[in-house]
Amino acid sequence: MKKISLLIIILVIVGNYSCERDDICPDSTPTTPRLIIDFLDATDPDVFKNVFDLVVIGVDNDDYLSDYIFTDTDDVVLPLKTTDNTTEYILVSGASVNNNDTPDDTSDDFIDGNQDRIVINYSREQVFVSRACGFKTIFKNVTLTIVDDGDNWMLSREPLTDNQSVEDETTTHFNISH
C-alpha cells in the first residue's frame, strides 16, 4: 500500500510540474501593432501641431475610427490590415456634418471638410507569440503615400527610419507635416 501511495504522490508532483499555466493571453502581451503617425508644424518641423476636428475613415469599409471622430490631436494610431498588403484611410481636417439641408433626416448626412487620402503599403510577417496568444502580425518595408488631390492639408510625410517597420507601439513610425 505504501508503494501505491508513493507512486500516486510522485505522479501528482510530476504532473503539476509538467503542466503549463492556463492558456490565457495576458493583456500586457504585445499583439499586432498599429501604425503611429505624429502631426508636425510644416513651418517648424520640431513642433507638434494639432489637427482640429479630425475624422478618420477606413477606405473600402467606410468605418469611422471611434477614437478619431471630431477630435483635436497631434497624433493618430491606425490599425493595418493583417489580410492584405495595403491599408487606406481618409483623414478629414476641419470636419463637420453636412445635413444635406434635411436636418430631420440623418440618413443623407455626410462629412464635410478637407479630405486627404493616405495609402499604406507593407509586407506582412506572422510571428508566434505563445500558445495562449497565438500569432501576431508585424509589418515590414512600410511606405506611406499622401494622395495628391490638389487641395491637400497634409503637405509632406517622413518615415522615422529607412525600411520602416511596424513591430511595436512604443515609437512613432511616420511624421506628417501640415
ROMIBA-261429 format. One record per atom (N, C-alpha, C): x, y, z; residue in three letters; atom name; residue number from 0. Coordinates in steps of 0.05 Angstrom, whole numbers, plus 32768, in hexadecimal, padded with zeros to 4 digits. Layout:
N
R,x,y,z,res,atom,n
R,X,Y,Z,ALA,CA,NUM .
...
% end
This chain:
178
R,x,y,z,res,atom,n
R,8010,7FE8,8000,MET,N,0 .
R,8000,8000,8000,MET,CA,0 .
R,8011,8019,8000,MET,C,0 .
R,8028,8018,800E,LYS,N,1 .
R,803A,802F,800F,LYS,CA,1 .
R,8045,8035,7FF4,LYS,C,1 .
R,804B,801F,7FE4,LYS,N,2 .
R,8056,8023,7FC9,LYS,CA,2 .
R,8041,8031,7FB7,LYS,C,2 .
R,8028,802A,7FB9,ILE,N,3 .
R,8013,8036,7FA9,ILE,CA,3 .
R,8010,8054,7FB1,ILE,C,3 .
R,8010,805A,7FCB,SER,N,4 .
R,800E,8075,7FD4,SER,CA,4 .
R,8025,8086,7FCB,SER,C,4 .
R,803D,807B,7FCC,LEU,N,5 .
R,8055,8088,7FC3,LEU,CA,5 .
R,8054,808E,7FA5,LEU,C,5 .
R,804A,807A,7F96,LEU,N,6 .
R,8048,807D,7F79,LEU,CA,6 .
R,8033,8093,7F72,LEU,C,6 .
R,801D,8094,7F80,ILE,N,7 .
R,8009,80A9,7F7C,ILE,CA,7 .
R,8015,80C4,7F82,ILE,C,7 .
R,8023,80C7,7F98,ILE,N,8 .
R,802F,80E1,7F9F,ILE,CA,8 .
R,8043,80E9,7F8A,ILE,C,8 .
R,8054,80D7,7F80,ILE,N,9 .
R,8067,80DD,7F6B,ILE,CA,9 .
R,8059,80E6,7F52,ILE,C,9 .
R,8044,80D8,7F4A,LEU,N,10 .
R,8035,80E0,7F32,LEU,CA,10 .
R,8028,80FB,7F35,LEU,C,10 .
R,801E,8102,7F4C,VAL,N,11 .
R,8012,811C,7F50,VAL,CA,11 .
R,8027,8132,7F4F,VAL,C,11 .
R,803E,812D,7F5B,ILE,N,12 .
R,8054,8141,7F5B,ILE,CA,12 .
R,805E,8145,7F3E,ILE,C,12 .
R,8063,8130,7F30,VAL,N,13 .
R,806D,8131,7F14,VAL,CA,13 .
R,8057,813E,7F03,VAL,C,13 .
R,803F,8137,7F07,GLY,N,14 .
R,8029,8143,7EF7,GLY,CA,14 .
R,8026,8161,7EFB,GLY,C,14 .
R,802A,816A,7F14,ASN,N,15 .
R,8028,8187,7F1A,ASN,CA,15 .
R,803E,8196,7F0D,ASN,C,15 .
R,8056,818B,7F0D,TYR,N,16 .
R,806D,819A,7F01,TYR,CA,16 .
R,806D,8199,7EE3,TYR,C,16 .
R,8060,8186,7ED6,SER,N,17 .
R,8060,8185,7EB9,SER,CA,17 .
R,8048,8194,7EAD,SER,C,17 .
R,8036,819D,7EBD,CYS,N,18 .
R,801F,81AC,7EB3,CYS,CA,18 .
R,8028,81C9,7EAD,CYS,C,18 .
R,801B,81D5,7E99,GLU,N,19 .
R,8020,81F1,7E93,GLU,CA,19 .
R,800A,8201,7EA0,GLU,C,19 .
R,800F,821C,7EA2,ARG,N,20 .
R,7FFB,822E,7EAC,ARG,CA,20 .
R,7FE2,822C,7E9B,ARG,C,20 .
R,7FCC,8235,7EA6,ASP,N,21 .
R,7FB4,8236,7E96,ASP,CA,21 .
R,7FBA,8245,7E7C,ASP,C,21 .
R,7FAC,823D,7E67,ASP,N,22 .
R,7FB0,8249,7E4D,ASP,CA,22 .
R,7FA0,8263,7E4B,ASP,C,22 .
R,7FA9,8277,7E5A,ILE,N,23 .
R,7F9D,8291,7E5A,ILE,CA,23 .
R,7FB3,82A5,7E52,ILE,C,23 .
R,7FAD,82B4,7E3D,CYS,N,24 .
R,7FC1,82C8,7E34,CYS,CA,24 .
R,7FBF,82E1,7E45,CYS,C,24 .
R,7FD4,82E8,7E53,PRO,N,25 .
R,7FD3,8300,7E64,PRO,CA,25 .
R,7FCF,8319,7E54,PRO,C,25 .
R,7FC1,832D,7E5F,ASP,N,26 .
R,7FBD,8346,7E51,ASP,CA,26 .
R,7FD7,8354,7E4B,ASP,C,26 .
R,7FEB,834F,7E5B,SER,N,27 .
R,8005,835C,7E58,SER,CA,27 .
R,8016,8351,7E41,SER,C,27 .
R,800D,833B,7E35,THR,N,28 .
R,801C,832F,7E1F,THR,CA,28 .
R,8018,833F,7E06,THR,C,28 .
R,802E,8347,7DF9,PRO,N,29 .
R,802C,8357,7DE0,PRO,CA,29 .
R,801E,8346,7DCA,PRO,C,29 .
R,800B,8353,7DBD,THR,N,30 .
R,7FFD,8345,7DA7,THR,CA,30 .
R,8003,8355,7D8D,THR,C,30 .
R,7FF4,8350,7D78,THR,N,31 .
R,7FF9,835E,7D5F,THR,CA,31 .
R,7FFA,837C,7D63,THR,C,31 .
R,8010,8389,7D5C,PRO,N,32 .
R,8013,83A5,7D61,PRO,CA,32 .
R,8004,83B6,7D4D,PRO,C,32 .
R,7FFE,83CF,7D55,ARG,N,33 .
R,7FF1,83E2,7D44,ARG,CA,33 .
R,8006,83F7,7D3B,ARG,C,33 .
R,8001,8405,7D25,LEU,N,34 .
R,8012,8419,7D1A,LEU,CA,34 .
R,800E,8433,7D29,LEU,C,34 .
R,8024,8440,7D31,ILE,N,35 .
R,8022,8459,7D40,ILE,CA,35 .
R,802D,8470,7D2E,ILE,C,35 .
R,801C,8484,7D2C,ILE,N,36 .
R,8023,849C,7D1C,ILE,CA,36 .
R,8021,84B4,7D2E,ILE,C,36 .
R,8036,84C5,7D2E,ASP,N,37 .
R,8036,84DE,7D3C,ASP,CA,37 .
R,8031,84F4,7D27,ASP,C,37 .
R,8022,8509,7D2F,PHE,N,38 .
R,801D,8520,7D1E,PHE,CA,38 .
R,802F,8537,7D27,PHE,C,38 .
R,803E,8542,7D15,LEU,N,39 .
R,8051,8557,7D1B,LEU,CA,39 .
R,804A,8571,7D0C,LEU,C,39 .
R,8054,8587,7D16,ASP,N,40 .
R,8050,85A1,7D09,ASP,CA,40 .
R,8062,85A3,7CF1,ASP,C,40 .
R,8057,85A8,7CD9,ALA,N,41 .
R,8067,85AA,7CC0,ALA,CA,41 .
R,807B,85C1,7CC1,ALA,C,41 .
R,8075,85D6,7CD1,THR,N,42 .
R,8087,85ED,7CD2,THR,CA,42 .
R,809D,85E9,7CE7,THR,C,42 .
R,8099,85D7,7CFA,ASP,N,43 .
R,80AD,85D0,7D0E,ASP,CA,43 .
R,80AB,85B2,7D15,ASP,C,43 .
R,80B9,85A1,7D05,PRO,N,44 .
R,80B6,8584,7D07,PRO,CA,44 .
R,80BE,8578,7D22,PRO,C,44 .
R,80C7,8588,7D35,ASP,N,45 .
R,80CE,857D,7D4F,ASP,CA,45 .
R,80B6,8580,7D63,ASP,C,45 .
R,80A0,858C,7D59,VAL,N,46 .
R,8089,8592,7D6A,VAL,CA,46 .
R,8071,8581,7D62,VAL,C,46 .
R,8066,8574,7D75,PHE,N,47 .
R,804D,8565,7D70,PHE,CA,47 .
R,8036,8579,7D6B,PHE,C,47 .
R,8024,8572,7D59,LYS,N,48 .
R,800E,8584,7D52,LYS,CA,48 .
R,7FF4,8574,7D51,LYS,C,48 .
R,7FE0,857D,7D60,ASN,N,49 .
R,7FC6,8570,7D60,ASN,CA,49 .
R,7FB8,8572,7D45,ASN,C,49 .
R,7FAA,855D,7D3E,VAL,N,50 .
R,7F97,855E,7D28,VAL,CA,50 .
R,7F7C,8561,7D36,VAL,C,50 .
R,7F6C,8575,7D2E,PHE,N,51 .
R,7F53,857B,7D3C,PHE,CA,51 .
R,7F3C,856E,7D2E,PHE,C,51 .
R,7F29,8565,7D3E,ASP,N,52 .
R,7F11,8557,7D34,ASP,CA,52 .
R,7F19,8542,7D1F,ASP,C,52 .
R,7F2A,8530,7D28,LEU,N,53 .
R,7F34,851A,7D17,LEU,CA,53 .
R,7F20,8503,7D17,LEU,C,53 .
R,7F1A,84F8,7D00,VAL,N,54 .
R,7F0B,84E0,7CFD,VAL,CA,54 .
R,7F1C,84CD,7CEC,VAL,C,54 .
R,7F1E,84B4,7CF5,VAL,N,55 .
R,7F2D,84A0,7CE5,VAL,CA,55 .
R,7F1A,848A,7CDC,VAL,C,55 .
R,7F1A,8485,7CC2,ILE,N,56 .
R,7F08,8472,7CB5,ILE,CA,56 .
R,7F18,845D,7CA7,ILE,C,56 .
R,7F12,8443,7CAC,GLY,N,57 .
R,7F1E,842E,7C9D,GLY,CA,57 .
R,7F13,842C,7C81,GLY,C,57 .
R,7F25,8429,7C6D,VAL,N,58 .
R,7F1C,8427,7C52,VAL,CA,58 .
R,7F15,8409,7C4D,VAL,C,58 .
R,7F02,8404,7C3D,ASP,N,59 .
R,7EF7,83EA,7C35,ASP,CA,59 .
R,7EE2,83E0,7C49,ASP,C,59 .
R,7EE2,83EB,7C62,ASN,N,60 .
R,7ECE,83E2,7C75,ASN,CA,60 .
R,7EBE,83F9,7C80,ASN,C,60 .
R,7EC6,8412,7C7A,ASP,N,61 .
R,7EB9,842A,7C83,ASP,CA,61 .
R,7EB4,842B,7CA1,ASP,C,61 .
R,7EC5,841D,7CB0,ASP,N,62 .
R,7EC2,841E,7CCD,ASP,CA,62 .
R,7ED2,8436,7CD8,ASP,C,62 .
R,7EC5,8444,7CEB,TYR,N,63 .
R,7ED2,845A,7CF9,TYR,CA,63 .
R,7EE2,844D,7D10,TYR,C,63 .
R,7EFB,8456,7D14,LEU,N,64 .
R,7F0A,844D,7D2B,LEU,CA,64 .
R,7EFF,845C,7D43,LEU,C,64 .
R,7EF5,844D,7D56,SER,N,65 .
R,7EE6,8459,7D6D,SER,CA,65 .
R,7EF7,846D,7D7D,SER,C,65 .
R,7F12,8469,7D7E,ASP,N,66 .
R,7F23,847B,7D8D,ASP,CA,66 .
R,7F27,8496,7D7E,ASP,C,66 .
R,7F20,8496,7D65,TYR,N,67 .
R,7F25,84AE,7D55,TYR,CA,67 .
R,7F0C,84B8,7D47,TYR,C,67 .
R,7EF9,84C0,7D56,ILE,N,68 .
R,7EE0,84CC,7D4B,ILE,CA,68 .
R,7EDE,84E8,7D57,ILE,C,68 .
R,7EE3,84FC,7D47,PHE,N,69 .
R,7EE2,8518,7D50,PHE,CA,69 .
R,7EF4,851D,7D68,PHE,C,69 .
R,7F0D,8515,7D65,THR,N,70 .
R,7F20,8518,7D7C,THR,CA,70 .
R,7F36,852A,7D74,THR,C,70 .
R,7F43,8536,7D87,ASP,N,71 .
R,7F5B,8547,7D83,ASP,CA,71 .
R,7F72,8537,7D8D,ASP,C,71 .
R,7F86,8532,7D7C,THR,N,72 .
R,7F9C,8521,7D84,THR,CA,72 .
R,7FB5,8527,7D73,THR,C,72 .
R,7FCC,8520,7D7F,ASP,N,73 .
R,7FE5,8523,7D70,ASP,CA,73 .
R,7FF1,8508,7D68,ASP,C,73 .
R,7FE1,84F3,7D6C,ASP,N,74 .
R,7FEB,84D9,7D63,ASP,CA,74 .
R,7FD3,84C6,7D5E,ASP,C,74 .
R,7FD7,84B2,7D4E,VAL,N,75 .
R,7FC3,849D,7D4A,VAL,CA,75 .
R,7FD0,8482,7D4C,VAL,C,75 .
R,7FC1,846E,7D55,VAL,N,76 .
R,7FCA,8453,7D57,VAL,CA,76 .
R,7FB7,8442,7D46,VAL,C,76 .
R,7FC1,8438,7D2F,LEU,N,77 .
R,7FAF,842B,7D1B,LEU,CA,77 .
R,7FB5,840D,7D19,LEU,C,77 .
R,7FA0,83FD,7D1A,PRO,N,78 .
R,7FA4,83E0,7D15,PRO,CA,78 .
R,7FA9,83DB,7CF7,PRO,C,78 .
R,7FB9,83C8,7CF1,LEU,N,79 .
R,7FBE,83BF,7CD6,LEU,CA,79 .
R,7FB1,83A5,7CD1,LEU,C,79 .
R,7FA9,83A0,7CB8,LYS,N,80 .
R,7F9C,8387,7CB1,LYS,CA,80 .
R,7FB1,8370,7CB3,LYS,C,80 .
R,7FA9,835A,7CC0,THR,N,81 .
R,7FBA,8343,7CC2,THR,CA,81 .
R,7FB6,832F,7CAC,THR,C,81 .
R,7FA2,8334,7C9B,THR,N,82 .
R,7F9B,8321,7C85,THR,CA,82 .
R,7FA2,832D,7C6A,THR,C,82 .
R,7FAE,8344,7C69,ASP,N,83 .
R,7FB5,8352,7C50,ASP,CA,83 .
R,7FCF,8361,7C54,ASP,C,83 .
R,7FDC,8369,7C3E,ASN,N,84 .
R,7FF5,8378,7C40,ASN,CA,84 .
R,7FF1,8396,7C3C,ASN,C,84 .
R,7FD8,839F,7C3C,THR,N,85 .
R,7FD1,83BB,7C39,THR,CA,85 .
R,7FBA,83C2,7C4C,THR,C,85 .
R,7FBD,83D9,7C59,THR,N,86 .
R,7FA7,83E4,7C69,THR,CA,86 .
R,7FA4,8402,7C61,THR,C,86 .
R,7F8C,840B,7C5D,GLU,N,87 .
R,7F87,8427,7C56,GLU,CA,87 .
R,7F74,8434,7C6A,GLU,C,87 .
R,7F7A,844D,7C6F,TYR,N,88 .
R,7F69,845D,7C81,TYR,CA,88 .
R,7F64,8478,7C74,TYR,C,88 .
R,7F4D,8484,7C7A,ILE,N,89 .
R,7F48,84A0,7C74,ILE,CA,89 .
R,7F48,84AF,7C8F,ILE,C,89 .
R,7F59,84C3,7C90,LEU,N,90 .
R,7F5B,84D4,7CA8,LEU,CA,90 .
R,7F4E,84EF,7CA1,LEU,C,90 .
R,7F3A,84F7,7CB0,VAL,N,91 .
R,7F2C,8510,7CAA,VAL,CA,91 .
R,7F33,8524,7CBF,VAL,C,91 .
R,7F3F,853A,7CB6,SER,N,92 .
R,7F46,8550,7CC8,SER,CA,92 .
R,7F2F,8565,7CC7,SER,C,92 .
R,7F29,8571,7CDE,GLY,N,93 .
R,7F14,8585,7CDF,GLY,CA,93 .
R,7EF9,8579,7CD8,GLY,C,93 .
R,7EF4,8561,7CE1,ALA,N,94 .
R,7EDC,8552,7CDA,ALA,CA,94 .
R,7EC3,855D,7CE7,ALA,C,94 .
R,7EAD,855A,7CD9,SER,N,95 .
R,7E93,8561,7CE3,SER,CA,95 .
R,7E7E,8550,7CD6,SER,C,95 .
R,7E67,854E,7CE2,VAL,N,96 .
R,7E51,853E,7CD6,VAL,CA,96 .
R,7E41,8550,7CC4,VAL,C,96 .
R,7E3E,8548,7CAB,ASN,N,97 .
R,7E2C,8557,7C99,ASN,CA,97 .
R,7E12,8547,7C98,ASN,C,97 .
R,7DFC,8554,7CA0,ASN,N,98 .
R,7DE3,8546,7CA2,ASN,CA,98 .
R,7DD3,8546,7C88,ASN,C,98 .
R,7DE0,8551,7C72,ASN,N,99 .
R,7DD4,8550,7C58,ASN,CA,99 .
R,7DBA,855F,7C57,ASN,C,99 .
R,7DB8,8574,7C67,ASP,N,100 .
R,7DA0,8584,7C69,ASP,CA,100 .
R,7D87,8574,7C71,ASP,C,100 .
R,7D8B,855E,7C7F,THR,N,101 .
R,7D75,854E,7C89,THR,CA,101 .
R,7D7B,8547,7CA6,THR,C,101 .
R,7D78,855A,7CB8,PRO,N,102 .
R,7D81,8556,7CD4,PRO,CA,102 .
R,7D72,853F,7CE2,PRO,C,102 .
R,7D5A,8538,7CDA,ASP,N,103 .
R,7D4B,8523,7CE7,ASP,CA,103 .
R,7D51,8508,7CDC,ASP,C,103 .
R,7D60,8506,7CC6,ASP,N,104 .
R,7D67,84ED,7CB9,ASP,CA,104 .
R,7D85,84E9,7CBA,ASP,C,104 .
R,7D8E,84D9,7CCD,THR,N,105 .
R,7DAB,84D4,7CD0,THR,CA,105 .
R,7DB6,84C0,7CBC,THR,C,105 .
R,7DA5,84B2,7CAD,SER,N,106 .
R,7DAE,849E,7C9A,SER,CA,106 .
R,7DBE,84A9,7C83,SER,C,106 .
R,7DBA,84C3,7C7D,ASP,N,107 .
R,7DC9,84CF,7C67,ASP,CA,107 .
R,7DDF,84E2,7C70,ASP,C,107 .
R,7DE6,84E1,7C8A,ASP,N,108 .
R,7DFB,84F2,7C94,ASP,CA,108 .
R,7E16,84E7,7C8B,ASP,C,108 .
R,7E2A,84FA,7C88,PHE,N,109 .
R,7E45,84F1,7C81,PHE,CA,109 .
R,7E59,8504,7C8E,PHE,C,109 .
R,7E72,84FC,7C8D,ILE,N,110 .
R,7E87,850B,7C9A,ILE,CA,110 .
R,7E93,851F,7C85,ILE,C,110 .
R,7E94,8538,7C8D,ASP,N,111 .
R,7EA1,854D,7C7E,ASP,CA,111 .
R,7EBC,8553,7C8A,ASP,C,111 .
R,7ECE,855F,7C7B,GLY,N,112 .
R,7EE8,8567,7C85,GLY,CA,112 .
R,7EFD,8560,7C70,GLY,C,112 .
R,7F15,8566,7C77,ASN,N,113 .
R,7F2B,8561,7C64,ASN,CA,113 .
R,7F34,8544,7C67,ASN,C,113 .
R,7F2E,8534,7C53,GLN,N,114 .
R,7F33,8517,7C54,GLN,CA,114 .
R,7F4D,8511,7C45,GLN,C,114 .
R,7F5F,8503,7C53,ASP,N,115 .
R,7F78,84F9,7C47,ASP,CA,115 .
R,7F79,84DB,7C4A,ASP,C,115 .
R,7F81,84CD,7C35,ARG,N,116 .
R,7F83,84B0,7C36,ARG,CA,116 .
R,7FA0,84A8,7C39,ARG,C,116 .
R,7FA5,8495,7C4B,ILE,N,117 .
R,7FC0,848A,7C4E,ILE,CA,117 .
R,7FBE,846C,7C46,ILE,C,117 .
R,7FD3,8463,7C39,VAL,N,118 .
R,7FD5,8447,7C31,VAL,CA,118 .
R,7FEE,843C,7C3F,VAL,C,118 .
R,7FEA,8426,7C4E,ILE,N,119 .
R,8000,841A,7C5D,ILE,CA,119 .
R,8005,83FE,7C51,ILE,C,119 .
R,801D,83FA,7C46,ASN,N,120 .
R,8024,83E0,7C3B,ASN,CA,120 .
R,8039,83D3,7C4D,ASN,C,120 .
R,8039,83B8,7C4D,TYR,N,121 .
R,804C,83AA,7C5F,TYR,CA,121 .
R,804C,838C,7C57,TYR,C,121 .
R,805F,837E,7C62,SER,N,122 .
R,805E,8361,7C61,SER,CA,122 .
R,8059,8357,7C7E,SER,C,122 .
R,804C,8340,7C80,ARG,N,123 .
R,8044,8335,7C9A,ARG,CA,123 .
R,8054,831D,7CA2,ARG,C,123 .
R,8059,831B,7CBB,GLU,N,124 .
R,8067,8303,7CC6,GLU,CA,124 .
R,8059,82FA,7CDF,GLU,C,124 .
R,8052,82E1,7CE0,GLN,N,125 .
R,8045,82D5,7CF8,GLN,CA,125 .
R,805B,82CD,7D0C,GLN,C,125 .
R,8057,82D5,7D25,VAL,N,126 .
R,806B,82CE,7D3A,VAL,CA,126 .
R,805C,82C0,7D50,VAL,C,126 .
R,8066,82A9,7D59,PHE,N,127 .
R,805A,829A,7D6E,PHE,CA,127 .
R,805F,82A8,7D89,PHE,C,127 .
R,804A,82AD,7D98,VAL,N,128 .
R,804C,82BB,7DB1,VAL,CA,128 .
R,804D,82A6,7DC8,VAL,C,128 .
R,8039,8295,7DCA,SER,N,129 .
R,8038,8280,7DDE,SER,CA,129 .
R,8020,826E,7DD7,SER,C,129 .
R,801E,8258,7DE5,ARG,N,130 .
R,8008,8246,7DE0,ARG,CA,130 .
R,7FEE,8254,7DE8,ARG,C,130 .
R,7FEE,8263,7DFD,ALA,N,131 .
R,7FD6,8270,7E06,ALA,CA,131 .
R,7FCE,8288,7DF4,ALA,C,131 .
R,7FE2,8296,7DE9,CYS,N,132 .
R,7FDD,82AE,7DDA,CYS,CA,132 .
R,7FDD,82A9,7DBC,CYS,C,132 .
R,7FE9,8293,7DB3,GLY,N,133 .
R,7FE9,828D,7D97,GLY,CA,133 .
R,7FFE,829E,7D88,GLY,C,133 .
R,7FF6,82A8,7D70,PHE,N,134 .
R,8009,82B7,7D5F,PHE,CA,134 .
R,8001,82D4,7D5F,PHE,C,134 .
R,8014,82E5,7D59,LYS,N,135 .
R,800F,8301,7D53,LYS,CA,135 .
R,801C,8307,7D38,LYS,C,135 .
R,8013,831C,7D2C,THR,N,136 .
R,801E,8325,7D12,THR,CA,136 .
R,8030,833D,7D17,THR,C,136 .
R,8047,833C,7D0B,ILE,N,137 .
R,8058,8354,7D0A,ILE,CA,137 .
R,805A,835D,7CED,ILE,C,137 .
R,805F,8376,7CE9,PHE,N,138 .
R,805E,8382,7CCE,PHE,CA,138 .
R,807A,838C,7CC7,PHE,C,138 .
R,8083,8383,7CB0,LYS,N,139 .
R,809E,838A,7CA7,LYS,CA,139 .
R,809D,839C,7C8E,LYS,C,139 .
R,80B2,83AB,7C89,ASN,N,140 .
R,80B4,83BC,7C71,ASN,CA,140 .
R,809B,83CD,7C6D,ASN,C,140 .
R,8093,83DB,7C82,VAL,N,141 .
R,807B,83EB,7C83,VAL,CA,141 .
R,8080,8406,7C74,VAL,C,141 .
R,806F,840C,7C61,THR,N,142 .
R,806F,8426,7C54,THR,CA,142 .
R,8054,8433,7C58,THR,C,142 .
R,8055,844D,7C59,LEU,N,143 .
R,803C,845D,7C5B,LEU,CA,143 .
R,803C,8472,7C45,LEU,C,143 .
R,8027,8473,7C36,THR,N,144 .
R,8024,8486,7C21,THR,CA,144 .
R,800C,8498,7C26,THR,C,144 .
R,8010,84B2,7C23,ILE,N,145 .
R,7FF9,84C5,7C24,ILE,CA,145 .
R,7FF0,84C9,7C07,ILE,C,145 .
R,7FD7,84C2,7C02,VAL,N,146 .
R,7FCC,84C4,7BE7,VAL,CA,146 .
R,7FC7,84E2,7BE1,VAL,C,146 .
R,7FD3,84EC,7BCB,ASP,N,147 .
R,7FD0,8508,7BC4,ASP,CA,147 .
R,7FB4,850D,7BB8,ASP,C,147 .
R,7FA4,851D,7BC5,ASP,N,148 .
R,7F89,8524,7BBA,ASP,CA,148 .
R,7F87,8541,7BB2,ASP,C,148 .
R,7F9E,854F,7BB3,GLY,N,149 .
R,7F9E,856B,7BAB,GLY,CA,149 .
R,7F97,857E,7BC2,GLY,C,149 .
R,7F8E,8574,7BD8,ASP,N,150 .
R,7F86,8584,7BEF,ASP,CA,150 .
R,7F8E,8576,7C09,ASP,C,150 .
R,7FA6,856C,7C0B,ASN,N,151 .
R,7FAF,855D,7C22,ASN,CA,151 .
R,7FB5,856F,7C3A,ASN,C,151 .
R,7FAB,8566,7C51,TRP,N,152 .
R,7FB3,8573,7C6A,TRP,CA,152 .
R,7FCC,8566,7C75,TRP,C,152 .
R,7FD1,854D,7C6E,MET,N,153 .
R,7FE9,853F,7C75,MET,CA,153 .
R,7FFE,8547,7C5F,MET,C,153 .
R,8014,8553,7C67,LEU,N,154 .
R,8027,855D,7C54,LEU,CA,154 .
R,803E,854A,7C4E,LEU,C,154 .
R,8047,853C,7C62,SER,N,155 .
R,805D,8529,7C5E,SER,CA,155 .
R,805D,8513,7C73,SER,C,155 .
R,806B,84FE,7C6D,ARG,N,156 .
R,806D,84E8,7C81,ARG,CA,156 .
R,808A,84DF,7C82,ARG,C,156 .
R,8091,84D4,7C99,GLU,N,157 .
R,80AC,84CB,7C9D,GLU,CA,157 .
R,80AD,84B2,7CAE,GLU,C,157 .
R,80B8,849C,7CA4,PRO,N,158 .
R,80BC,8484,7CB5,PRO,CA,158 .
R,80D2,848A,7CC9,PRO,C,158 .
R,80D0,847E,7CE1,LEU,N,159 .
R,80E5,8483,7CF5,LEU,CA,159 .
R,80FE,8472,7CF1,LEU,C,159 .
R,80FB,845C,7CE1,THR,N,160 .
R,8113,844C,7CDB,THR,CA,160 .
R,8111,8443,7CBE,THR,C,160 .
R,8128,843D,7CB2,ASP,N,161 .
R,8128,8430,7C98,ASP,CA,161 .
R,811C,8414,7C9B,ASP,C,161 .
R,810F,840B,7C86,ASN,N,162 .
R,8102,83F0,7C87,ASN,CA,162 .
R,80F1,83EE,7CA0,ASN,C,162 .
R,80E0,8402,7CA4,GLN,N,163 .
R,80CF,8404,7CBB,GLN,CA,163 .
R,80BF,83EA,7CC0,GLN,C,163 .
R,80C0,83E1,7CD9,SER,N,164 .
R,80B0,83CA,7CE1,SER,CA,164 .
R,809E,83D2,7CF8,SER,C,164 .
R,8088,83C4,7CFC,VAL,N,165 .
R,8076,83C8,7D12,VAL,CA,165 .
R,8076,83AE,7D22,VAL,C,165 .
R,8085,83AE,7D37,GLU,N,166 .
R,8087,8396,7D48,GLU,CA,166 .
R,807D,839A,7D64,GLU,C,166 .
R,8079,83B3,7D6C,ASP,N,167 .
R,806E,83B9,7D86,ASP,CA,167 .
R,8061,83D5,7D86,ASP,C,167 .
R,8055,83DC,7D9C,GLU,N,168 .
R,8047,83F5,7D9E,GLU,CA,168 .
R,8055,8408,7DB2,GLU,C,168 .
R,8070,8406,7DB3,THR,N,169 .
R,807E,8416,7DC7,THR,CA,169 .
R,808A,842F,7DBA,THR,C,169 .
R,808C,8430,7DA0,THR,N,170 .
R,8097,8448,7D93,THR,CA,170 .
R,8087,8450,7D7A,THR,C,170 .
R,808B,8469,7D72,THR,N,171 .
R,807E,8473,7D5A,THR,CA,171 .
R,808B,8466,7D42,THR,C,171 .
R,807A,8461,7D2D,HIS,N,172 .
R,8084,8455,7D15,HIS,CA,172 .
R,8087,8469,7CFE,HIS,C,172 .
R,8074,847D,7CFD,PHE,N,173 .
R,8075,8491,7CE8,PHE,CA,173 .
R,806E,84AC,7CF5,PHE,C,173 .
R,807A,84C1,7CE9,ASN,N,174 .
R,8072,84DD,7CEF,ASN,CA,174 .
R,8064,84E8,7CD7,ASN,C,174 .
R,804E,84F6,7CDB,ILE,N,175 .
R,8040,8504,7CC5,ILE,CA,175 .
R,803F,8522,7CCD,ILE,C,175 .
R,8049,8532,7CBA,SER,N,176 .
R,8049,8550,7CBE,SER,CA,176 .
R,802F,855B,7CB2,SER,C,176 .
R,8024,856F,7CBF,HIS,N,177 .
R,800C,857D,7CB5,HIS,CA,177 .
R,800D,859A,7CBD,HIS,C,177 .
% end
